[in-house]
Amino acid sequence: MRPESPVCPALVAWGNAWLAGHVGLDEAADHVEAVAGPTIVGQVPLRKYLANLRVDRLREFRLALPAPGDPLGLSGPPEFNSAAVDAEQAAIAVLPDRCLGLVPSLDLRGSSYVGVRLDVHETGPVRQDLPSVAEAERDLSEAMRSATDALTSVDGPPRNRPDDLAHGGELAPGYPARAHRVSALATRLGAVLRLADERGLTSGQIATRGAVLRDLDRAVRRAVVAAHHAIFEPLRNQ
């Protein structure tokens, strides 16, 4: 399950907007499935699973966008961390007495049905070292400047700008304007990173570009995570 199918960011954004009272359950589930296709959690349809979580006093959703060597948003156990790193994303449902990690995979039933299945894992407590949206925006700006400075000396074949880089990263109603802005920028940069390759470069240029792109990738993932958590950020700081 690649991050190009952003079921977990959609679930976190629209699930939190639902919990905060900005949208209804049906609207939230519809938006998630518009992104991901038909979605089940274990063997339970998404709507029913969300309703059940609400009965269990679901507080919020948190987003994890880990990469090898950078378990962003993960707090164990190892089985959950490994599954989330393989999927490159996870959503964490925060309940009063436990946290549940939801990791996506393709749900292939029959010759034409393609949806998403979210496997449920028990997880550790929510990590408290994740950035605020202001911190993540600052780090993203610094990483962009460093990448621009480093890459101006790395020549390579000219590349066409994809038409879809100006779109994506939209959050749900109720999120602060700053979170919308940071999420949209980080999503566009993430698309650029996925298009980056090494054709036509020397070994030294590859090493230079690899280092700055890794730093930018980390900043992008942190910015997306922070933006998706921003709807409840004022309450956490009280």
C-alpha positions as CSV (number, residue, x, y, z in Angstrom):
1,M,0.0,0.0,0.0
2,R,1.8,3.1,-1.3
3,P,1.2,6.6,0.1
4,E,-0.2,7.5,-3.4
5,S,-3.4,5.8,-1.9
6,P,-3.7,8.1,1.1
7,V,-6.4,6.2,3.0
8,C,-4.8,6.9,6.4
9,P,-4.4,10.7,6.0
10,A,-8.0,10.9,4.7
11,L,-9.3,8.8,7.6
12,V,-7.4,11.0,10.2
13,A,-8.5,14.3,8.6
14,W,-12.2,13.4,8.1
15,G,-12.4,11.2,11.2
16,N,-11.1,14.1,13.4
17,A,-13.5,16.6,11.7
18,W,-16.3,14.2,12.5
19,L,-15.2,13.9,16.1
20,A,-15.0,17.7,16.4
21,G,-18.5,18.1,15.1
22,H,-17.7,19.7,11.7
23,V,-19.1,16.9,9.6
24,G,-21.3,13.9,10.0
25,L,-20.3,10.2,10.1
26,D,-21.7,9.5,6.6
27,E,-19.9,12.5,5.1
28,A,-16.6,11.5,6.8
29,A,-16.9,7.9,5.6
30,D,-17.9,9.0,2.1
31,H,-14.8,11.1,1.8
32,V,-12.5,8.4,3.0
33,E,-13.9,5.9,0.5
34,A,-13.8,8.5,-2.3
35,V,-10.0,8.5,-1.8
36,A,-9.5,4.8,-1.0
37,G,-12.4,2.9,-2.5
38,P,-14.6,0.6,-0.5
39,T,-13.0,0.2,3.0
40,I,-13.4,-2.4,5.6
41,V,-11.7,-2.6,9.1
42,G,-11.0,-6.3,9.7
43,Q,-14.3,-7.6,8.3
44,V,-16.4,-4.6,9.4
45,P,-17.5,-1.8,7.0
46,L,-15.9,1.5,7.7
47,R,-19.0,3.3,8.8
48,K,-20.0,0.6,11.3
49,Y,-16.4,0.4,12.7
50,L,-16.3,4.2,13.2
51,A,-19.7,4.1,15.0
52,N,-18.4,1.4,17.2
53,L,-15.3,3.3,18.1
54,R,-17.5,6.3,19.0
55,V,-19.4,4.1,21.5
56,D,-16.0,3.2,23.0
57,R,-15.4,6.9,23.5
58,L,-13.0,7.5,20.6
59,R,-11.1,10.7,21.3
60,E,-9.1,11.4,18.1
61,F,-7.2,9.9,15.2
62,R,-3.4,10.3,14.9
63,L,-1.4,9.8,11.7
64,A,1.8,7.9,11.3
65,L,3.9,8.2,8.1
66,P,7.0,6.2,8.9
67,A,10.0,5.3,6.7
68,P,12.9,2.9,7.3
69,G,15.0,4.4,10.1
70,D,12.4,7.0,10.9
71,P,9.3,5.6,12.8
72,L,7.4,8.9,12.6
73,G,4.2,8.5,14.7
74,L,4.8,4.9,15.8
75,S,5.1,3.7,19.4
76,G,5.2,0.0,19.0
77,P,4.9,-2.9,19.4
78,P,7.3,-4.1,16.8
79,E,4.7,-6.1,14.8
80,F,2.6,-2.9,14.3
81,N,5.7,-0.8,13.6
82,S,6.9,-3.2,10.9
83,A,3.5,-3.4,9.2
84,A,3.2,0.4,9.2
85,V,6.7,0.9,7.8
86,D,5.9,-1.6,5.0
87,A,2.6,0.2,4.2
88,E,4.3,3.6,4.7
89,Q,1.3,4.8,6.6
90,A,-1.0,4.1,9.5
91,A,-3.9,5.7,11.5
92,I,-4.1,5.4,15.2
93,A,-7.4,5.5,17.0
94,V,-7.0,7.0,20.5
95,L,-9.4,5.6,23.1
96,P,-9.4,6.4,26.9
97,D,-7.8,3.1,27.8
98,R,-5.9,2.0,24.7
99,C,-4.8,2.9,21.2
100,L,-5.5,0.9,18.1
101,G,-3.3,1.0,15.0
102,L,-5.0,0.7,11.6
103,V,-2.7,-0.4,8.7
104,P,-4.0,-0.5,5.1
105,S,-3.6,-3.2,2.5
106,L,-5.4,-3.9,-0.8
107,D,-8.6,-5.8,-0.4
108,L,-8.9,-8.0,-3.5
109,R,-12.1,-10.0,-3.5
110,G,-13.2,-11.4,-6.9
111,S,-12.0,-10.4,-10.3
112,S,-13.1,-6.8,-10.3
113,Y,-13.5,-5.7,-6.7
114,V,-10.6,-3.5,-5.4
115,G,-10.9,-1.8,-2.0
116,V,-8.9,-1.3,1.1
117,R,-8.7,-3.4,4.3
118,L,-7.5,-1.8,7.5
119,D,-5.9,-4.4,9.8
120,V,-6.2,-3.6,13.5
121,H,-3.2,-3.8,15.9
122,E,-2.9,-3.0,19.6
123,T,-0.4,-0.1,19.8
124,G,1.6,1.8,22.5
125,P,0.6,5.2,23.8
126,V,0.5,8.2,21.6
127,R,4.0,9.7,21.0
128,Q,4.4,13.1,22.6
129,D,7.4,14.2,20.5
130,L,5.6,14.9,17.3
131,P,5.8,18.5,16.0
132,S,3.2,21.2,16.1
133,V,2.1,22.6,12.8
134,A,4.1,25.8,13.4
135,E,7.3,23.7,14.1
136,A,6.7,21.5,11.1
137,E,6.1,24.5,8.8
138,R,9.4,26.1,10.0
139,D,11.3,22.8,9.5
140,L,9.8,22.3,6.0
141,S,10.8,25.8,5.0
142,E,14.4,25.2,6.2
143,A,14.6,21.9,4.4
144,M,13.3,23.5,1.2
145,R,16.0,26.1,1.3
146,S,18.7,23.6,2.0
147,A,17.5,21.4,-0.8
148,T,17.3,24.3,-3.2
149,D,20.9,25.4,-2.4
150,A,22.3,21.9,-2.7
151,L,20.5,21.0,-5.9
152,T,21.2,24.1,-7.9
153,S,24.7,22.6,-8.6
154,V,23.3,19.2,-9.6
155,D,22.6,19.3,-13.3
156,G,20.6,16.5,-14.9
157,P,18.2,15.9,-17.8
158,P,15.4,18.5,-18.0
159,R,12.1,17.3,-16.6
160,N,8.6,18.3,-17.4
161,R,6.5,19.5,-14.6
162,P,3.5,17.2,-14.0
163,D,0.1,18.8,-14.3
164,D,-1.2,17.4,-11.0
165,L,1.5,18.8,-8.6
166,A,-0.7,21.9,-7.8
167,H,-3.4,19.7,-6.3
168,G,-3.8,17.5,-3.2
169,G,-3.3,17.8,0.5
170,E,-6.8,19.1,1.2
171,L,-7.9,18.6,4.8
172,A,-11.5,18.4,6.1
173,P,-13.7,21.3,7.4
174,G,-12.7,22.6,10.8
175,Y,-8.9,22.5,10.3
176,P,-7.0,25.8,10.8
177,A,-6.0,27.7,7.6
178,R,-2.3,27.2,8.5
179,A,-2.8,23.4,8.6
180,H,-4.5,23.5,5.2
181,R,-1.6,25.5,3.8
182,V,1.1,23.3,5.3
183,S,-0.6,20.1,4.2
184,A,-1.0,21.3,0.6
185,L,2.6,22.4,0.3
186,A,3.9,19.2,1.8
187,T,1.8,17.1,-0.5
188,R,3.1,19.0,-3.6
189,L,6.7,18.5,-2.4
190,G,6.0,14.8,-1.7
191,A,4.9,14.5,-5.3
192,V,8.2,16.1,-6.5
193,L,10.1,13.7,-4.3
194,R,8.4,10.6,-5.7
195,L,9.4,11.8,-9.2
196,A,13.0,12.4,-8.3
197,D,15.4,9.9,-9.9
198,E,19.1,9.6,-10.7
199,R,19.3,9.4,-14.4
200,G,22.2,11.2,-16.0
201,L,24.0,12.1,-12.7
202,T,27.5,11.3,-11.5
203,S,28.1,9.3,-8.3
204,G,29.0,12.5,-6.5
205,Q,25.8,14.2,-7.7
206,I,23.7,11.2,-6.7
207,A,25.2,11.3,-3.2
208,T,24.5,15.1,-2.8
209,R,20.9,14.8,-4.1
210,G,20.2,11.7,-2.0
211,A,21.2,13.4,1.2
212,V,19.1,16.5,0.7
213,L,16.1,14.6,-0.6
214,R,16.2,12.4,2.5
215,D,16.1,15.5,4.7
216,L,13.3,17.0,2.6
217,D,11.3,13.7,2.7
218,R,11.5,13.7,6.5
219,A,10.4,17.3,6.7
220,V,7.5,16.6,4.3
221,R,6.3,13.6,6.3
222,R,6.5,15.6,9.6
223,A,4.6,18.5,8.0
224,V,1.8,16.2,6.8
225,V,1.5,14.5,10.2
226,A,1.5,17.9,12.1
227,A,-1.2,19.3,9.8
228,H,-3.5,16.3,10.3
229,H,-3.2,16.7,14.1
230,A,-3.8,20.4,14.1
231,I,-7.5,20.3,14.6
232,F,-7.1,19.3,18.2
233,E,-3.8,21.1,18.8
234,P,-5.2,24.0,21.0
235,L,-6.9,21.5,23.3
236,R,-3.7,19.5,23.8
237,N,-1.9,22.7,24.8
238,Q,-4.4,23.7,27.5
